[in-house]
Amino acid sequence: MGILRHLQHWFIGQGPHLQTAEFVPETHPVRQWADTFPWDAMVHAVERSLTQRFPKKRPTGGRPPVSPRVLLALELLKHELGESDEDVCQRLRTDVAVMYACGLREVQADHSQAHFVLPETLAQFRSRLDQEVMDELVAIQAAAAMDAGLVSPAHLLVDTFPSEQGSQRVTDATTLYKAQKKLSNSLNGSPISSLSQRPH
């Protein structure tokens, strides 16, 4: 009854926010998948790239911008789950596990901007991810996996975002070490402690 009472307050938009971590078991595949990514470093790389290449300030008024953390997770989830933009955006509104994967730890059922993403917004975000930032995301994941000591550089296999030409793969140990060094320089030597290995 405690859970039902909590959900009742959530559905009517009153009471405490829904804590997504409480409703998504640690054994849930989407949660396990999401917990492998070093989100802070990846989002920082995306934000820096977008700021440098699209410096225009957002006009006042209208809907607040969607967090890059949400958009990046949706883009990765879209390919992981084999869904369309429409499907994955709809799941963000209804699937608590997807909310968790997108970094939404507290939500209410008011369809606020935090967990309402239009498919067009996701498509626009994807179009702004150039090859340089995708390479950096691969480097972040590779470096995190090696730093955690869970994979060998000689055997690490990392996918970039799937594209029309097909996924590009980094399999050469030398390439991975160079990527790690480049990443270290771009982050001014700050370590990455969390693991990220791109699932297939």
Secondary structure, 3 states (H helix, E strand, C coil): CHHHHHHHHHHCCCCCCEEHHHHCCCCCHHHHHHCCCCHHHHHHHHHHHHHHHCCCCCCCCCCCCCCHHHHHHHHHHHHHHCCCHHHHHHHHHHCHHHHHHCCCCEECCCCCHHHCCCHHHHHHHHHCCCHHHHHHHHHHHHHHHHHCCCCCCCCCCEECCCCCCCCCEECCHHHHHHHHHHHHHHCCCCCCCCCCCCCC
